[in-house]
């Protein structure tokens, strides 16, 4: 961070130890040839521990080191997700009309306990004083009930499907901050909070598809959503509600000109709801002047997506697309140059128009070598809908990937993949290049009942976020996050039992809501 009175440099090294245990039970029973009932249960537990060592160096305007702050922290984080589903599927007649019902419930419980001490030192690393010492505790409990009914109703002229869904979500977040600088924990009411969030969703939807002839095919859909959200912060005594009724249409048309050329056009309006953990007002301190926090009053963003595609012999695929985002939300690295304070938060702050053209090329260079390749040219135009003393900027971006499969024998495969994205500017941020070089190997054994696979991911260690730059309030910040993307993995899969058994896979009806917990 380039403050007016000198450079602020922070480096955080974090080691994560993760323990994960999950299991799923599914049971279906045929009441008759036409009707099936079923039950599913999923339990997923995750317990990662984080040990972070943070070094903060403050320089003056002559680029001389003034002082050093060391922050040592340990975080015990745990989450448990239990999901239940009961479903009924019945075939109504010989016309293949089918009615299905889903009743779903999940409970997601997460705990976050962080102890930290930040000490100040002279440039010669002589101890000065304790900058800050504290304990952050956060508990978030999320319950969701949903009910869904779907009807597949094929007609002579077209295929018709329709349905309805109701979803009820209740989230409670407790945030506690204890000042431990004296050695005795003291609850700080001003930095503690209890946040309650409810979200109810009622939706009806209809989808149709029709093949007019050998050349034309159409699909259309409409989804009407009625949403009621309410968030209440007990500490801030602040309540925010958001009620809206919105229509989400989709359209797809394809035209097969001849055996070699096919054209398609599609449009869809989507909603992107924030994850529940982003709504948690939990605050993580780096030192007394720097912290990161969630925003309990984030609201969804919306996007309109258009795409025109031309396919030639299923070898070449040309795509032209436009994506318009309204009420977009994201991370803000805000700074105050007067107090040298940094706050990392999340806000609805932009609207965006993304556009691009791409080419995909699928080819077999030989019987033993097949290749999938893509090249995209991307651009954007961004406008800020919030005033936070920053100027948007955009540039073009090139995205390239190649995935190659080599058959070394009837049961042996070698995979070599490479991706590369050029540096680009997007709204508030300038982003450095990313690339990844991966090698995989797979061997089938015992008549394909066993597979042994080996993967070496990101061999050159270049896929991490780098040169992530923004300027707010005249303060330039450059961020880099190098996660453990470079790894090797060996896996063995063995399939046993009667291969003639038909195992049906059923989704959970509240899958979308469950994803927003961040647990799955």
C-alpha positions, 0 to 999 in steps of 0.5 A, a space after each residue: 500500500 502506497 500511502 502518502 507518508 510511505 510504503 506499507 508492505 505486508 506479507 502473510 504466510 499461512 499453513 492450513 491443516 484440513 480434516 474432512 469427512 463426508 458420506 452420503 446415503 441414498 435409498 429408492 423404492 419402487 411402489 409400482 412400475 410407475 411410482 418411486 419414492 426415495 430418501 437421501 442423506 448427506 453429511 459433510 464435516 470440515 475442520 481446517 486449522 490456520 496458522 498465520 505469520 504476518 510481517 508488516 513493514 512501514 517505510 517513510 517517504 525516503 524509503 527507510 524502514 520506520 517500524 515492523 509489526 509481527 502478527 502471529 495468529 491461530 484459527 480453529 475453523 469448523 463446519 458441518 453440513 447435514 442435508 436431507 431429501 425425500 422425493 416421489 416420482 410417478 409416471 402418469 400415463 403412456 405419453 411419458 407425462 411425469 410428476 415429481 416432488 422434492 422436500 429438502 432440508 439442510 443445516 449448515 453450522 460453522 465456527 470460527 475462533 481466531 487468537 492473534 497478537 500483533 507486536 511492534 518492533 524497531 527496524 533493528 527488531 527491538 520490542 516496542 509495545 503490543 499493537 493489538 491482541 485479541 480473540 475473534 469468535 464467530 458462529 453461523 447457523 443456517 437452516 433451509 427448507 425447500 419444496 419443489 414440484 415438477 411436471 414433464 408434460 410432452 405434447 404432440 407439438 412440443 415438449 413442455 415442462 413446468 413447476 414451482 419451488 418454495 425456499 425458506 432460509 434462516 441464518 443467525 451469525 454471532 460475532 464476538 471480539 475479546 480484547 486480550 491485551 491485558 492478558 484477561 479477555 474483555 468483551 468489546 461490545 462495539 466490535 461484537 455483533 449478532 446478525 439475523 438474516 431471512 430469505 424466502 423465495 417463491 418461484 414458478 417456471 415453465 420450459 418448452 422445446 420444439 423441433 420444427 423440422 430438420 433445420 430449426 430447433 427452439 427452446 424457451 423458458 420463463 421463471 418468475 421469482 418472488 423474493 423477500 429478504 430481511 437482515 437485522 444487526 442487533 449491535 448496529 440496530 440496523 434493519 434492511 429488507 429487499 422484496 422484489 418480483 422478477 422475471 427470468 426468461 431464457 431463449 435458444 434457437 438453432 439452425 442447421 444450414 447443412 451437414 457442415 454448418 450450424 448456427 445457434 442463438 441463446 439468451 438468458 437472464 440470471 441472478 447471482 446471490 451472495 454466499 452466506 459467509 459474505 453476509 456474515 459481519 465477521 471482522 478479521 484484524 491484521 493490525 490495529 489499522 487493517 482488517 477484513 469484514 463481511 457485509 450483512 447488507 449485500 444484495 444479489 446481482 443480475 446478468 443478461 447473457 447473449 451468445 451467437 455460435 457457429 459450428 463447422 463440422 463439430 471441429 470449429 466453434 466460433 462464439 460471440 457473446 455479450 454479458 451485462 451485469 447490474 448491481 454487481 458486487 465484489 471485494 473492495 480494498 479501501 484505504 484512508 490516507 489520513 490514518 493509514 487505515 485499510 478496510 477490506 470489505 464487500 459491496 454492490 458497487 458496479 455495473 459491467 458490460 462484458 463482451 468477447 469472441 472465441 474460437 474452439 478447435 477440436 482435432 485428432 492429429 492421429 489415432 493416438 493424439 486428440 486435442 481441444 484448443 480455445 482462444 478468446 479475445 475478451 473486453 469489458 466496460 465498467 461503471 461504478 454505482 457507488 462513489 468511493 473515489 476511484 476510476 474504472 478502467 478496462 482493457 482487452 484480454 486474451 485467454 488460451 488453452 490447449 488440452 491434449 490426450 495421447 493414447 499410449 495403448 488400449 488401456 493407457 492415457 497421457 494428458 498434457 494441458 496448458 492455459 494462459 491468460 494475459 494481464 488485463 484491466 477490469 473495472 477497479 482492478 488491474 490483474 497480472 497474467 496467469 498460466 498453468 501447465 498440467 500433466 496427467 496419466 491414467 491406467 485401466 486394469 482388470 477389464 477397466 474395473 480398476 483405474 490408477 490416475 496420476 496428476 501433476 498440477 501447475 508444474 511451473 507454479 504460475 496459476 496464482 493471483 498476481 499484480 492485483 492492483 487498485 487505486 482508491 482514495 489516491 492510495 495504490 494497493 498491489 496484492 498477490 495471493 499464492 495458494 497451493 495450486 502446485 500439487 501431485 495426486 495419486 488416486 485409485 478407483 475400484 468398481 465392484 458389484 453387479 454392473 447390470 444394476 441401474 443406479 439412479 442419481 438424484 439431485 437435492 432440491 435445494 442444491 443452489 441454496 446449499 452451494 451458497 454456504 461455501 461448504 459444497 
